Amino acid sequence: MTPSQAAGFLAQSAHLTSPATADNGGAMPIDEIWKALVNDQLVPYFQPIVDIRNRRVIGAEALARWRHPALGVLSPITFVPVMEERGMIRELTELILEKSLYACRDWLDQGQELQVSINLSAQLLADPQLAAHLAQKTRLAGLSPANLSLEFAESTLRQHWAMADTQLQALRQAGFGVMVDEFGIGTGLTDKLLSSHFSGLKIDRAFVHGAGDNQHLRAILAEALALAQAGGLSTVGMGVEDAGDLSVLSELGCHAVQGYICAAPLPASGLIPWISQWEKR
């Protein structure tokens, strides 16, 4: 992709993006979070993942949001840290997972076969029935494991590799996508990326943003993408916001992008209309 083509990609999408969250300035109290759970106010929003080569939407990442009746749509920072402290992260994950799978089924019914991605925590790696549980969830939603991609942060995998090793193999054997999220330097994971544990990696926005003007970041990107290519892994550049970064990712062989250059996170009902508009441009 040339710089002019990247600029065109940006120009075509800029007017479609808009902030999807409100900022209330800090974490919410636990009793309010419990009410949000009971009243079904915690929902997934979905940020599209777009193939760089043909601009085709290939999937979407589920991101937890709080539809607060008075404050609008709140970002995860207002409730996820509190839920982690109180041991409620599994309940949140189950909720977002189920809603995401049924959203994916709805998209399929509308003619869009997309892969939905969801972040999983280290806590879930300790569950020996994780693969079977997820297989049951996808089956009940009328989907196959191939419709679901599971993301684990690079730091989580490094710290809990003894648990992750067996779990990731089971998830891949069951047919799920397994992505290394927030991938950066890759210290401690390099040899493991060449195994059959993963289907892809998502490069942290810290190494993407500004790479068009920073040779050090460009070198890190080149190394990460070469490593992924050697392992036959798909790659997604995260947090892509401008044409320069998009151009570098394209030049270095990154497969797809996720970020405001394409779209802000969208409610489930808004994804198909957005795709329709995106494909017309």
C-alpha positions in Angstrom: 0.0 0.0 0.0 1.4 3.3 -1.0 1.1 6.4 1.2 -1.5 7.8 -1.2 -3.5 4.6 -1.0 -3.3 4.7 2.8 -4.5 8.3 2.8 -7.4 7.2 0.7 -8.2 4.4 3.1 -8.2 7.0 5.9 -10.3 9.5 4.0 -12.9 7.0 3.2 -13.4 6.0 6.8 -12.7 9.2 8.8 -16.3 10.5 8.6 -17.7 7.2 9.8 -15.8 7.1 13.1 -17.1 8.6 16.3 -16.4 8.3 20.0 -18.4 5.4 21.5 -17.9 6.0 25.2 -18.5 8.7 27.8 -15.9 9.3 30.5 -17.3 9.8 34.0 -13.9 10.5 35.5 -13.3 7.4 37.5 -14.4 4.0 38.8 -18.0 3.4 39.9 -19.0 2.0 43.3 -19.5 -1.7 43.6 -23.2 -1.4 44.4 -23.8 0.5 41.2 -21.9 -2.2 39.3 -24.1 -4.9 40.8 -27.2 -3.0 39.7 -25.7 -2.8 36.2 -25.3 -6.6 36.2 -28.9 -7.2 37.4 -30.4 -4.7 35.0 -28.5 -6.0 32.0 -26.6 -2.8 31.4 -23.2 -4.4 30.7 -22.9 -5.2 27.1 -20.4 -5.8 24.4 -19.5 -3.2 21.8 -17.7 -4.4 18.7 -14.7 -2.8 16.9 -14.3 -4.1 13.3 -11.2 -5.8 12.2 -10.4 -5.0 8.5 -8.2 -6.8 6.0 -5.6 -4.3 4.8 -5.4 -5.7 1.2 -9.0 -5.6 0.2 -10.7 -3.5 3.0 -13.0 -6.5 3.8 -14.3 -6.7 7.3 -13.2 -10.1 8.6 -14.2 -9.9 12.3 -14.8 -7.7 15.3 -13.5 -7.6 18.9 -16.0 -7.6 21.7 -15.3 -4.8 24.2 -17.2 -4.5 27.4 -19.3 -1.3 27.9 -21.8 0.0 30.5 -24.9 1.5 29.1 -25.6 3.7 32.1 -29.1 5.2 32.2 -27.9 8.6 33.3 -24.2 8.8 32.2 -24.4 7.3 28.8 -22.0 4.6 27.5 -19.1 4.1 30.0 -15.7 2.6 29.2 -14.4 -0.5 31.0 -12.1 1.6 33.2 -15.1 2.6 35.2 -16.1 -1.0 36.2 -13.6 -3.7 35.1 -10.9 -2.9 37.7 -13.5 -3.0 40.5 -14.9 -6.3 39.2 -11.4 -7.8 39.1 -10.7 -6.7 42.7 -14.0 -8.3 43.8 -13.5 -11.6 41.9 -16.3 -10.9 39.5 -14.4 -11.0 36.3 -15.6 -14.5 35.3 -19.2 -13.3 35.6 -18.4 -10.4 33.3 -16.6 -12.6 30.8 -19.5 -15.1 30.7 -22.0 -12.3 30.1 -19.9 -10.6 27.3 -19.2 -14.0 25.8 -22.8 -15.1 25.6 -24.0 -11.8 24.2 -21.2 -11.7 21.7 -21.9 -15.2 20.4 -25.6 -14.4 19.8 -24.6 -11.2 18.1 -22.3 -13.2 15.8 -25.2 -15.6 15.1 -27.4 -12.6 14.2 -24.8 -11.2 11.8 -24.5 -14.6 10.2 -28.3 -14.6 9.7 -27.9 -11.3 8.0 -25.3 -12.7 5.6 -22.1 -11.6 7.3 -19.9 -14.5 8.4 -17.6 -12.8 10.9 -15.3 -14.1 13.6 -15.9 -12.5 17.0 -13.0 -12.0 19.3 -13.1 -11.9 23.1 -10.5 -11.3 25.7 -10.0 -14.0 28.4 -8.2 -13.6 31.7 -5.5 -15.7 33.4 -8.2 -16.9 35.8 -9.9 -18.9 33.1 -6.7 -20.7 32.1 -7.1 -22.5 35.4 -10.4 -24.1 34.4 -9.7 -27.6 33.0 -13.1 -27.6 31.3 -12.5 -24.3 29.5 -12.5 -25.8 25.9 -15.5 -28.0 26.5 -17.4 -25.1 28.1 -16.7 -22.8 25.2 -17.6 -25.5 22.7 -21.0 -25.9 24.4 -21.6 -22.1 24.4 -20.8 -21.8 20.7 -23.0 -24.8 19.9 -26.0 -23.4 21.8 -25.6 -20.2 19.9 -25.7 -22.1 16.6 -22.1 -21.4 15.8 -18.9 -23.4 15.3 -15.7 -22.9 17.2 -14.2 -21.2 14.1 -16.6 -18.3 14.7 -14.9 -17.5 18.0 -11.3 -16.2 18.5 -10.0 -16.1 22.1 -7.4 -13.4 23.0 -4.9 -13.7 25.8 -2.6 -10.8 26.7 1.1 -11.5 26.1 1.9 -10.7 29.7 -0.7 -13.2 30.9 0.7 -15.9 28.8 4.3 -15.2 30.0 3.3 -15.3 33.6 1.0 -18.3 33.4 2.6 -20.4 30.7 2.5 -23.7 32.8 -1.3 -23.4 32.8 -1.6 -22.0 29.4 0.4 -24.6 27.6 -2.2 -27.4 27.9 -5.2 -25.1 27.6 -4.1 -23.4 24.4 -3.5 -26.8 22.8 -7.0 -27.9 23.8 -8.6 -24.8 22.5 -6.8 -25.0 19.1 -7.7 -28.7 18.8 -11.3 -27.8 19.4 -11.2 -25.4 16.5 -11.1 -22.0 18.2 -8.9 -19.2 17.1 -6.3 -18.3 19.7 -4.6 -14.9 19.5 -1.7 -13.3 21.5 -3.1 -9.9 22.4 -1.0 -6.8 23.1 2.0 -8.4 21.5 5.2 -6.4 21.7 8.8 -7.4 22.1 7.8 -11.0 22.5 10.3 -11.9 25.2 9.7 -15.4 26.5 7.1 -16.2 23.8 9.2 -16.3 20.7 9.7 -20.1 20.5 6.1 -20.7 21.5 4.8 -18.7 18.6 6.3 -21.3 16.3 4.2 -24.0 17.9 0.6 -24.9 17.1 -0.7 -23.0 20.2 -1.8 -19.9 18.3 -3.6 -18.8 15.2 -2.4 -15.2 15.2 -1.2 -12.2 17.1 -2.4 -8.7 17.7 0.4 -6.1 17.8 0.1 -3.7 20.7 -0.8 -0.1 19.7 2.3 1.1 21.6 4.4 -0.3 18.7 2.0 0.7 16.0 1.2 4.3 16.8 3.8 6.6 15.4 5.6 3.8 13.5 5.4 5.8 10.3 7.8 8.3 11.7 9.9 6.2 14.2 12.5 3.8 12.9 12.8 2.0 16.2 9.1 1.2 16.3 9.3 0.2 12.6 12.1 -2.3 13.5 10.0 -3.8 16.3 7.0 -4.2 14.0 9.2 -5.8 11.3 10.6 -8.3 13.7 7.2 -9.2 15.1 5.6 -9.6 11.7 8.5 -11.7 10.4 8.1 -13.9 13.5 4.4 -14.3 12.8 5.0 -15.1 9.2 7.5 -17.8 10.2 4.9 -19.4 12.4 2.1 -19.1 9.8 0.1 -16.7 12.0 -2.4 -14.1 11.1 -1.6 -10.6 12.2 -3.6 -7.6 13.4 -2.2 -4.1 14.0 -4.1 -2.5 16.9 -4.9 1.1 17.6 -4.3 2.2 14.0 -5.3 5.9 13.6 -3.4 7.5 10.8 -2.3 6.8 7.2 1.4 6.7 8.0 1.0 3.8 10.5 -1.4 2.0 8.1 1.1 2.3 5.3 4.0 0.9 7.4 1.9 -2.1 8.5 0.9 -2.8 4.9 4.4 -2.5 3.7 5.7 -4.9 6.3 3.0 -7.5 5.5 0.5 -7.1 8.4 -2.8 -8.8 7.4 -5.4 -6.6 9.1 -6.0 -3.5 11.2 -8.2 -2.5 14.1 -8.6 1.1 15.2 -10.2 4.4 14.7 -8.9 4.6 11.1 -11.8 2.2 10.4 -14.3 2.7 13.2 -14.9 3.2 16.9 -16.5 0.3 18.8 -20.1 -0.1 17.8 -23.2 -1.6 19.4 -24.1 -5.1 18.0 -27.0 -3.6 16.1 -24.8 -1.0 14.4 -22.1 -3.3 13.0 -24.0 -4.5 9.9 -25.2 -1.1 8.9 -21.6 0.2 9.3 -20.2 -2.6 7.1 -22.8 -1.8 4.5 -21.6 1.8 4.4 -17.9 0.8 4.6 -18.2 -1.5 1.6 -19.8 1.2 -0.6 -16.7 3.4 -0.3 
